[in-house]
């Protein structure tokens, strides 16, 4: 019987470029809106390689800090408003939003 793999740290899996790119494709497919920085998915895509490399660099250096989310309210069926937080496009590509498939 082969022993199961054990991972003691997953951060090196998170900042692998292929995993960041897969997360980006998922974000693009969902067609969400941009966050507090005003960067839309289309704007992020224009420089996607540079944006993902910068994200990778920050994650590798342990310097990534998520930004505040953009507050938006949506109306519920009962007429009340429910708050909704919209993160930046780049934040969707980072933990805990990145789901790894091992």
URKA-V772868 format. One record per backbone hydrogen bond with DSSP energy under -1.0 kcal/mol. CO is the residue of the C=O (numbers start at 1). NH is the residue of the N-H. If there is no record, write none. Layout:
[[CO | NH] [CO | NH]]
This chain:
[[10 | 13] [10 | 14] [11 | 15] [16 | 20] [17 | 21] [18 | 22] [19 | 23] [20 | 24] [21 | 25] [22 | 26] [23 | 27] [24 | 28] [25 | 29] [26 | 30] [35 | 38] [40 | 44] [41 | 45] [42 | 46] [45 | 48] [47 | 51] [48 | 52] [49 | 53] [50 | 54] [51 | 55] [52 | 56] [53 | 57] [54 | 58] [55 | 59] [56 | 60] [57 | 61] [58 | 63] [58 | 64] [70 | 86] [72 | 84] [74 | 82] [76 | 79] [80 | 76] [82 | 74] [84 | 72] [86 | 70] [88 | 92] [91 | 94] [94 | 97]]
